[in-house]
């Protein structure tokens, strides 16, 4: 039995899951953005998701949309996140993405992007999590991130 106060919002998620998050400054769900934030839940389990995007306005969500495959796996102290090239398109789809990875339960890490080490300024630790900012990249470019805890 678990108890929560009225101001608490419990989440029940699978160990090792990848969860797309809304931008931090979101005003509503129709807010256009090129930001992709991915939360990695603690755990060694592998995970693959299909991130769905559409224009957020029209009723064409069944035919005009884009998908991005995100895969996460662990090997020892290393977490590997692969963000595939976006497939599909929709009206107003941004051509670039500002990508960040939120590692819950991680209080420090180093990371590389496509084999190149990320600078310490791209990695922010605090509040029981580490946020890795990958910068802005073309949506057609696949990315491989290696995170060492």
MOGI-V257909 format. One record per backbone hydrogen bond with DSSP energy under -1.0 kcal/mol. CO is the residue of the C=O (numbers start at 1). NH is the residue of the N-H. E is the energy in kcal/mol with one decimal. If there is no record, write none. Layout:
BEGIN
CO | NH | E
CO | NH | E
END
This chain:
BEGIN
5 | 8 | -1.6
14 | 17 | -1.9
17 | 41 | -2.8
19 | 39 | -3.0
23 | 26 | -1.5
28 | 31 | -1.6
34 | 98 | -1.9
36 | 100 | -2.2
37 | 21 | -3.0
38 | 102 | -3.2
39 | 19 | -2.6
40 | 104 | -1.6
42 | 16 | -1.4
47 | 72 | -3.1
49 | 70 | -2.4
51 | 68 | -1.8
53 | 66 | -2.4
60 | 63 | -1.5
60 | 64 | -3.1
66 | 53 | -2.2
67 | 87 | -3.0
68 | 51 | -3.4
69 | 84 | -3.2
70 | 49 | -2.7
71 | 82 | -2.9
72 | 47 | -2.5
73 | 80 | -3.3
75 | 78 | -1.9
77 | 149 | -2.3
78 | 75 | -2.9
79 | 147 | -3.0
80 | 73 | -2.2
81 | 145 | -3.2
82 | 71 | -2.6
83 | 143 | -2.8
87 | 67 | -2.8
90 | 93 | -2.1
95 | 139 | -2.2
97 | 137 | -2.6
98 | 36 | -2.7
99 | 134 | -2.8
100 | 38 | -2.3
101 | 132 | -3.0
102 | 40 | -3.3
103 | 106 | -1.2
103 | 130 | -1.9
110 | 148 | -2.7
111 | 118 | -3.0
112 | 146 | -2.1
113 | 116 | -2.0
116 | 113 | -3.0
119 | 122 | -2.1
120 | 123 | -1.6
122 | 133 | -3.1
124 | 131 | -3.2
128 | 105 | -2.3
129 | 126 | -2.4
130 | 103 | -3.5
131 | 124 | -2.9
132 | 101 | -2.5
135 | 99 | -2.4
137 | 97 | -2.7
138 | 141 | -1.6
139 | 86 | -3.0
143 | 83 | -2.5
144 | 114 | -3.3
145 | 81 | -2.8
146 | 112 | -2.1
147 | 79 | -3.0
148 | 110 | -2.1
END
